[in-house]
Amino acid sequence: MIVSARSRKIGVVVALVVSWVAVYWLFALLPQKGDIWFRTGFVSALLCALGGLAFFWSVLLSYIAHWREWSPRTCHLAGISIVIPLTLLYALLPRGDFLAIFDWSATLWVFTGYICGKLAHPELTDDEAYAPEPPLTLFPR
């Protein structure tokens, strides 16, 4: 079955919305008490939802990176944009746990940029993607 590019992009946006709603729901439920198994299951669910959010956010960023012809360094820095929906999440929560949300957003920022760089430029190795820019010269070769 051949899937068109438009339906693939719609699927990414729908998956992004679903994972964002799941993250919102889990942060709204932050348990204060519970046994070790409940907390372990809760953290597992939170990691899965945050992983989905980071992955689909980076897929959306990689589509933009192809369209705008971003460099690998710009793709890695684009991961910081995941802080925006998580800040919005903090504003919408009835009782927001500021440190928990921003600790997760700092972690997701790194993973989102890395995944976006890998999706936008799959031909580059890590050494090539993180190589310093060549110095400016007056007389290019």
Secondary structure, DSSP 4 states (H G I P E B T S, - for coil): ----HHHHHHHHHHHHHHHHHHHHHHHHT--SS--HHHHHHHHHHHHHHHHHHHHHHHHHHHHHHHHHT--HHHHHHGGGGGHHHHHHHHHH-SS--HHHHHHHHHHHHHHHHHHHHHHH-TTS-HHHHTPPPPPP-SS--
